[in-house]
Amino acid sequence: MTPANNSRQDYSHNLDLCSVIEKFSISLSNEKMGAFINMINVIAEGIFVVNADGVIEVINPMAAKFFGNSQDALVGQRWFHFLHDRHREQYEYIFLNWKDNKKQPLSHGPKEVLLTRADSTWLEADLSISCLP
């Protein structure tokens, strides 16, 4: 076997090893995310997880009940839209400042806010914001 062939075999072996590790890490990541979502779904407090743009990615049944809609209908919506006008600007400002400086942890509240539910009724709620690592 020539050194070039040996080198190709090593490269091929490394690619196979990388793809196995990649598949395992994706599987492990999905498993952890599934466990995280299951945990959120059984907590008796309203919890929703948003991305850096304020778009709801995960919401538990209690939070969906607060917003007055199903979990599926709420995922993908910006949570700011559910805040009453007098609170919306403040929370958008908090998020904008955090996006500019993600080194600083995002933590705010609890603060009583007014939510506008899907049926246009209002609900008073204590809102806390925490950044997940």
N, C-alpha and C positions, 0 to 999 in steps of 0.2 A: 504494500500500500504506500502510495506516495504521500508526502506531507500535505499536498493540496487536498487529496481525498480525505485524509485524516481531519484536516481543518474543516471541511464541509460536514463531516459526520459530527464533529463537536458543535458546529453551528446549528445543525439540525437538531441535535440532542438538546441544546440550550433553548431553541425555539419550542420544542415539545414541553420541556420543563416549565418555560415561561407560560405557555398556554394552560398547563395544568394548574399552576399557581394562580394565574389570572381567574380561571374558572372557579377555583376553590375560594378565592377572596371575594368574588362576586356573589357566590352562593352564601358565604358566611355573612357578607354585608346584607344580602336580602333577608337572611334568617334573623339577623339583629334588628333590622328595620321592622320585620314582621312582629317580633317580640315587643318592640317599642310601641308599635301601633296597637297591639293587643293590650298592653299595659294602659295606654291612654284611654282606650275604649271602656275600661272597667272602673276608671276613677270617677268618683261622684261629683267632681267639680267640672265646670265647662273648660275644656282645653282645646286650643287650636294651634297648629304649627304653621308659620308662614315663612316664605323665603325672603330674601333681602329686598324684594320689590313689594312686599306686603301681600303677596298672593297666597291664599290658603292652600296648603298642601295636604294637611291631615287635620281632621276635626272629629272630636268625640261626640257621642249621642247627646250628652248634656249641653254642649256648646251649640250643637245644631238646633236643639230645642229652644235655646235662648234666641238664636237668630230666626227661628220660625220656619225652618226649611230642612230638607233632608241633607244628610252628609254628602251624598253624591252631587246634589245641586249646589252646594256651597264650595266644594273643592274647585279651585281655579279662579275664584272670585277674589278681588282685593278686599281685605277686611276693613279698610278705611271707609268703604262705602256704607258700612253698617253703623258707623259712628254718627251721632247727631252733629249737626253743623258746628255747634259750640265747642266740640271736642276734636273734630276731624283735623283741623289745621294744626293743632298742638301735636297730635300723634304723627302726622305726616312729617312735621318738622323734626321730631325726635328720630324718626327713621332716616330722614335725609342726613342729619348730622352723624348718625351712626354709620351710614354707608360711606361717608367721607373719612371716617376714622374707625375702622373695624377693630383696631387694637384695643380700643376702650370698650369694656363690656357693656352690653345693652341691658339695663335694668331700670325699671320704673314702676312705681305704684306700691301698693294698691291705691287706686283712685276711683271714686264713683263716677261713672260715665253714663250717658244715655245712649242706648242702642236703638236704631231704627230697624225693626224686624221686617221680614219679607212681606208681611201683610200690612205694612205701614204703621203698625202700632209701635209704641215705645216701651222700652224696658230699662229700668235702672239696674246697673251691674257694677260690681267692684272689678276693675281691670288691672292686672299686673302684667308686665312684660319682662321676660327673661330670655337671655340668649343661650341657646344650647351649644355646647362645644362641637 
